[in-house]
């Protein structure tokens, strides 16, 4: 755990010190991903203005010009993510009294992300992937659980055996932002899990095939075998290879799209997915081209003649 400097009036702080202090506030498991992303952005800021720069002397115009050069051609999601990092850090610095400028990014605006209308896989494509016999029991269980629960990949990969309630087909997960929630699966996952676990009572649910080659936290190791928790990168690579380029996130997207097409209510979709915003859910709950074609066929006047 990092050490966070206490607020001590309106002292000055060098940029390198200020960045280190801010990132220390994110030094806990729930914020590990955020810390990694924000650290990359703030490292670029330090490289541009220097570790010794007075945080209070940073000027919005200069920061905006640098930011635009750095990420002006990036995708809206990348632009917004880096903008969030700068804004979050400067709020902390302002609270510490290390800077008086209210907003270093006042002239920058978040960018609208283009509507994504092609992310959901068809039901047939999903079924083909989930029933492949040439994939391991680990992959089949992971993919099936992701689709049946519509949970985020990171949430499922973080599961430990102790988190599972096998008789009731559910498990506790830590959602994005740190909230504890419950995911619930169906018969397909319920049949596969015992075959995957083979009686294991502790450790990560999804493990690598071999013993860990580097030192890892004890919580990421299955003690009896020495195997490590399956990483997101490896899981994603395996799914892309099997699916012809689709991502694990598309299983979540597909599940929510298919549930919406089947008439699931917005509260039910939010409970299943862990979304806390209807606006965030909306892009997942849009009927697919496949569903639109079925609807058009059912409602075609010429077809009923």
C-alpha positions as CSV (number, residue, x, y, z in Angstrom):
1,X,0.0,0.0,0.0
2,X,1.4,3.4,-1.0
3,X,1.7,6.3,1.4
4,X,-0.6,9.2,0.7
5,X,0.7,12.7,1.7
6,X,-1.6,14.5,4.1
7,X,-3.1,17.9,3.2
8,X,-0.8,20.6,4.6
9,X,-2.2,23.9,3.5
10,X,-1.2,25.5,0.2
11,X,2.3,24.1,-0.2
12,X,3.8,23.5,-3.6
13,X,4.5,20.1,-5.0
14,X,6.7,18.9,-7.8
15,X,4.8,17.2,-10.6
16,X,6.6,13.9,-10.0
17,X,5.7,13.9,-6.4
18,X,2.1,14.9,-7.0
19,X,1.6,12.1,-9.5
20,X,3.1,9.5,-7.1
21,X,0.9,10.7,-4.3
22,X,-2.3,10.6,-6.4
23,X,-1.5,7.1,-7.7
24,X,-1.0,5.9,-4.1
25,X,-4.7,6.6,-3.5
26,X,-5.5,3.9,-6.1
27,X,-3.1,1.4,-4.6
28,X,-5.7,-1.3,-3.6
29,X,-7.1,-4.3,-5.5
30,X,-10.4,-2.7,-6.5
31,X,-8.6,0.1,-8.3
32,X,-5.8,-1.9,-9.9
33,X,-7.0,-1.5,-13.4
34,X,-7.7,2.2,-13.0
35,X,-4.3,2.8,-11.5
36,X,-2.6,1.1,-14.4
37,X,-4.4,3.1,-17.0
38,X,-4.1,6.4,-15.1
39,X,-0.4,5.8,-14.5
40,X,0.3,5.6,-18.2
41,X,-1.4,8.9,-18.8
42,X,0.3,10.7,-16.0
43,X,3.7,9.2,-17.0
44,X,3.2,11.0,-20.3
45,X,2.4,14.2,-18.5
46,X,5.5,14.0,-16.4
47,X,7.6,13.2,-19.5
48,X,6.3,16.4,-21.2
49,X,6.6,18.9,-18.3
50,X,9.3,17.3,-16.1
51,X,9.2,15.8,-12.6
52,X,10.5,19.0,-11.1
53,X,7.7,21.2,-12.6
54,X,5.7,23.1,-10.0
55,X,2.2,21.5,-10.2
56,X,0.7,24.9,-9.3
57,X,2.4,26.5,-12.3
58,X,0.9,24.2,-15.0
59,X,-1.2,26.3,-17.4
60,X,-4.4,25.0,-19.0
61,X,-3.5,26.2,-22.4
62,X,-0.2,24.4,-22.4
63,X,-1.7,21.2,-21.0
64,X,-4.5,21.3,-23.6
65,X,-2.0,21.8,-26.4
66,X,0.1,18.8,-25.2
67,X,-3.0,16.6,-24.7
68,X,-4.3,17.3,-28.2
69,X,-0.9,16.5,-29.7
70,X,-0.7,13.3,-27.7
71,X,-4.2,11.9,-28.3
72,X,-5.9,14.1,-30.9
73,X,-5.9,11.3,-33.4
74,X,-6.9,8.6,-30.9
75,X,-10.3,6.9,-30.7
76,X,-12.9,8.7,-28.6
77,X,-12.7,6.0,-25.9
78,X,-8.9,6.6,-25.6
79,X,-9.3,10.4,-25.6
80,X,-11.9,10.2,-22.9
81,X,-10.0,7.7,-20.8
82,X,-6.9,9.9,-20.7
83,X,-8.9,13.0,-20.1
84,X,-10.5,11.3,-17.1
85,X,-7.0,10.5,-15.7
86,X,-5.9,14.1,-15.9
87,X,-9.1,15.4,-14.4
88,X,-9.1,12.9,-11.6
89,X,-5.5,13.7,-10.7
90,X,-6.0,17.4,-10.7
91,X,-9.0,17.2,-8.4
92,X,-6.8,15.4,-5.9
93,X,-4.0,17.9,-6.3
94,X,-6.5,20.8,-5.8
95,X,-7.8,19.2,-2.6
96,X,-4.3,18.9,-1.3
97,X,-3.7,22.6,-1.9
98,X,-1.0,21.9,-4.4
99,X,-2.6,23.8,-7.3
100,X,-5.1,26.6,-7.6
101,X,-6.1,26.1,-11.2
102,X,-9.5,24.6,-11.1
103,X,-9.4,22.8,-14.4
104,X,-6.3,22.2,-16.5
105,X,-8.4,20.7,-19.2
106,X,-11.2,23.4,-19.3
107,X,-10.9,23.8,-23.1
108,X,-11.0,20.1,-23.8
109,X,-14.3,18.2,-24.2
110,X,-15.2,14.6,-24.0
111,X,-15.8,13.0,-27.3
112,X,-18.9,11.2,-28.4
113,X,-18.3,7.6,-29.1
114,X,-19.8,6.3,-32.4
115,X,-22.8,4.0,-32.0
116,X,-21.7,0.4,-32.1
117,X,-24.4,-1.6,-34.0
118,X,-22.4,-4.7,-34.9
119,X,-21.0,-6.1,-31.7
120,X,-23.5,-8.7,-30.8
121,X,-22.9,-12.2,-32.2
122,X,-25.8,-14.1,-33.6
123,X,-27.4,-16.8,-31.5
124,X,-26.2,-19.4,-33.9
125,X,-22.6,-18.2,-33.7
126,X,-22.7,-18.2,-29.9
127,X,-24.2,-21.7,-29.8
128,X,-21.6,-23.0,-32.2
129,X,-18.8,-21.5,-30.0
130,X,-20.2,-22.8,-26.8
131,X,-20.7,-26.4,-28.0
132,X,-17.3,-26.9,-29.7
133,X,-15.8,-30.2,-28.8
134,X,-12.2,-29.2,-29.8
135,X,-11.8,-26.7,-26.9
136,X,-10.8,-27.5,-23.3
137,X,-13.2,-27.8,-20.5
138,X,-11.8,-24.6,-19.0
139,X,-12.6,-22.5,-22.1
140,X,-16.0,-24.1,-22.6
141,X,-16.9,-23.3,-18.9
142,X,-15.6,-19.8,-19.1
143,X,-17.3,-18.9,-22.3
144,X,-20.6,-20.5,-21.2
145,X,-20.5,-18.7,-17.9
146,X,-19.7,-15.3,-19.5
147,X,-22.7,-15.7,-21.9
148,X,-25.2,-17.1,-19.3
149,X,-24.3,-14.4,-16.6
150,X,-23.5,-11.5,-18.9
151,X,-20.8,-10.6,-16.4
152,X,-17.6,-8.8,-17.3
153,X,-14.7,-11.0,-18.2
154,X,-12.6,-9.6,-15.3
155,X,-15.3,-10.3,-12.8
156,X,-15.5,-14.0,-13.8
157,X,-11.7,-14.5,-14.1
158,X,-11.4,-13.1,-10.5
159,X,-13.7,-15.8,-9.1
160,X,-12.3,-18.2,-6.5
161,X,-13.8,-21.5,-5.7
162,X,-14.9,-20.2,-2.4
163,X,-17.1,-17.6,-4.1
164,X,-19.2,-20.2,-5.8
165,X,-22.6,-21.4,-4.6
166,X,-22.9,-24.4,-6.8
167,X,-26.3,-25.7,-5.5
168,X,-27.9,-22.4,-6.2
169,X,-26.0,-21.6,-9.4
170,X,-24.6,-18.3,-8.3
171,X,-21.5,-16.6,-7.1
172,X,-20.3,-13.3,-5.5
173,X,-18.4,-11.0,-7.7
174,X,-16.8,-7.6,-7.3
175,X,-18.2,-5.3,-9.9
176,X,-16.6,-2.4,-11.7
177,X,-16.1,0.3,-9.1
178,X,-15.8,-2.2,-6.2
179,X,-19.4,-3.1,-5.4
180,X,-20.1,-6.7,-4.3
181,X,-22.9,-8.3,-6.4
182,X,-24.2,-11.7,-7.4
183,X,-24.1,-13.4,-10.8
184,X,-26.4,-16.3,-11.6
185,X,-25.9,-18.9,-14.3
186,X,-28.0,-21.6,-16.0
187,X,-27.9,-25.3,-16.7
188,X,-25.0,-25.3,-19.2
189,X,-22.6,-23.7,-16.7
190,X,-23.9,-25.8,-13.8
191,X,-23.1,-29.0,-15.7
192,X,-19.6,-27.9,-16.7
193,X,-18.3,-26.4,-13.4
194,X,-18.0,-29.7,-11.5
195,X,-16.0,-31.2,-14.4
196,X,-13.7,-28.2,-14.3
197,X,-13.1,-28.1,-10.6
198,X,-12.6,-31.8,-10.1
199,X,-13.3,-31.5,-6.3
200,X,-11.1,-28.4,-5.7
201,X,-12.3,-26.5,-2.7
202,X,-10.1,-23.4,-2.9
203,X,-8.1,-21.2,-5.2
204,X,-8.9,-19.5,-8.5
205,X,-11.7,-21.1,-10.5
206,X,-9.9,-20.7,-13.9
207,X,-6.3,-21.8,-13.8
208,X,-3.4,-21.8,-16.3
209,X,-2.3,-25.2,-17.7
210,X,1.2,-25.0,-16.1
211,X,2.7,-23.9,-12.8
212,X,3.4,-20.2,-12.5
213,X,6.8,-19.2,-13.7
214,X,7.0,-15.9,-11.8
215,X,6.2,-14.9,-8.2
216,X,2.5,-14.0,-7.9
217,X,0.3,-13.0,-4.9
218,X,-0.9,-16.1,-3.0
219,X,-4.5,-15.3,-3.9
220,X,-3.6,-15.9,-7.6
221,X,-2.1,-19.3,-7.1
222,X,-3.8,-22.7,-6.6
223,X,-1.6,-24.0,-3.8
224,X,-1.9,-27.7,-4.4
225,X,-0.8,-27.5,-8.1
226,X,1.1,-24.2,-8.2
227,X,-0.9,-23.1,-11.2
228,X,-1.8,-19.5,-11.6
229,X,-5.1,-17.7,-12.2
230,X,-5.8,-17.5,-15.9
231,X,-5.1,-13.9,-17.1
232,X,-7.4,-11.9,-19.2
233,X,-4.9,-11.6,-22.0
234,X,-4.5,-15.4,-22.3
235,X,-8.2,-15.9,-22.1
236,X,-8.9,-13.3,-24.7
237,X,-6.2,-14.7,-27.1
238,X,-7.7,-18.2,-26.9
239,X,-11.2,-16.9,-27.6
240,X,-10.1,-14.8,-30.5
241,X,-8.4,-17.7,-32.0
242,X,-11.4,-19.9,-31.7
243,X,-14.0,-17.4,-32.8
244,X,-12.1,-15.9,-35.7
245,X,-11.4,-12.5,-34.0
246,X,-14.4,-12.0,-31.7
247,X,-13.7,-10.8,-28.2
248,X,-14.8,-12.0,-24.8
249,X,-16.7,-8.8,-24.3
250,X,-18.9,-9.7,-27.2
251,X,-20.2,-12.6,-25.2
252,X,-21.5,-10.2,-22.6
253,X,-22.8,-7.9,-25.3
254,X,-24.5,-10.8,-27.1
255,X,-26.1,-12.1,-23.9
256,X,-27.7,-8.7,-23.1
257,X,-28.8,-8.1,-26.7
258,X,-30.4,-11.5,-26.9
259,X,-32.1,-11.1,-23.5
260,X,-33.5,-7.7,-24.6
261,X,-34.8,-9.2,-27.9
262,X,-36.5,-11.9,-25.7
263,X,-38.4,-9.1,-23.8
264,X,-36.3,-8.8,-20.6
265,X,-37.1,-5.6,-18.7
266,X,-34.5,-2.8,-18.2
267,X,-34.3,-3.5,-14.4
268,X,-33.7,-7.2,-15.1
269,X,-31.0,-6.4,-17.6
270,X,-29.3,-4.0,-15.2
271,X,-29.4,-6.6,-12.4
272,X,-27.9,-9.2,-14.6
273,X,-25.2,-7.0,-16.1
274,X,-24.2,-4.9,-13.1
275,X,-24.8,-1.7,-15.0
276,X,-25.8,1.3,-12.7
277,X,-26.7,3.6,-15.6
278,X,-29.5,3.0,-18.1
279,X,-27.5,5.0,-20.7
280,X,-24.6,2.6,-20.3
281,X,-26.9,-0.3,-20.8
282,X,-28.7,1.1,-23.8
283,X,-25.9,0.3,-26.3
284,X,-26.1,-3.4,-25.3
285,X,-29.9,-3.7,-25.3
286,X,-30.3,-2.7,-29.0
287,X,-32.0,-5.4,-31.1
288,X,-29.6,-7.1,-33.6
289,X,-29.8,-7.2,-37.3
290,X,-30.8,-10.9,-36.9
291,X,-33.7,-9.9,-34.7
292,X,-34.8,-7.1,-37.0
293,X,-34.9,-9.6,-39.9
294,X,-37.1,-12.0,-37.9
295,X,-39.4,-9.1,-36.9
296,X,-39.6,-7.9,-40.5
297,X,-40.4,-11.4,-41.8
298,X,-43.2,-11.9,-39.2
299,X,-44.7,-8.5,-40.0
300,X,-44.4,-8.6,-43.8
301,X,-47.9,-7.9,-45.2
302,X,-47.0,-9.7,-48.5
303,X,-46.1,-12.9,-46.5
304,X,-49.5,-13.1,-44.9
305,X,-51.4,-13.0,-48.3
